[in-house]
């Protein structure tokens, strides 16, 4: 499908995705998969022969941003990236249709004998792990021993995985070569940046609405200059991340793809700031179940840990210094 033939804009796809994501929030894990699949969200970037739409990553970003904004607890961005990486295979068709749900372990590898930071691994059907040699392997979840880690999020825990020492042919459903896995990692970094930026947007909107209706001493809190300054800074960081995410999709002045790590580092830092200040401006109520901003902050912190954002920022800085 081409944007020229259909005159489809990415933001329109994001708007159309909102009702399906809202519906998925009310379903159990398999039910959410079916709702998202029926809306065409899982295969937005997947090969058309696998039942996907064959669109580029720009069309997936508004979808995952909406998921972040609405705090969807389901591996949507992982599923989108893996469905694309699987090409026209029957496995991709299973993911696109919602018959199987795939997630990805962001740390570790088969060679190391462990993997971690796989969101919703306990409920997914397939788990993608790096093979330690530049590629990756898609494993049946039943072949992997899973241990929950509730340190960062007791409600939606991360998972540490112990894969088989020598996976059999039945346990390894597919293998990704070095080039395909590198492309998937880049796609995933961009999608994570879009997801956390969407979470920041949702928190910012909720905070602005709350402050405009919360009255103290005869005036809404949003009328106070200190509050307005803080809201302006939150908006500035959120918009800076959004602009960077849009820019990374374009080639540079030499026609080469732009590095995705810098925008991931910035988006994680900016989103964490926005969420923390949103909770502060809610008077701490962002930690309550009535104003569940803490769920979005937890997701951001989990991605921060999964990508080792501190070390990644140092690496980005070193790469920049060496390039000039």
Secondary structure, 3 states (H helix, E strand, C coil): CCHHHHCCCHHHHHHHHHHHHHHHCCCCHHHHHHHHHHCCCCCCCCCHHHCCCCCCHHHHHHHHHHHHHCCCCCCHHHHHHHHHHCCCCHHHHHHHHCCCCEEEEEEEECCCCEEEEECCCCCCCEEEEECCCCCEEEEEHHHCEEEEECCCCCCCCEEEEECCCCCCCCCEEEEECHHHHHHHHHHHHHHHHHHHHHHHHHHHHHHHHHHHHCEECCEEHHHCHHHHHHHHHHHHHHHHHHHHHHHHCCCCCCCCCCCCHHHHHHHHHHHHHHHHHHHHHCCCHHHCCCCCHHHHHHHHHHHHHHCCHHHHHHHHHHHHHHHC
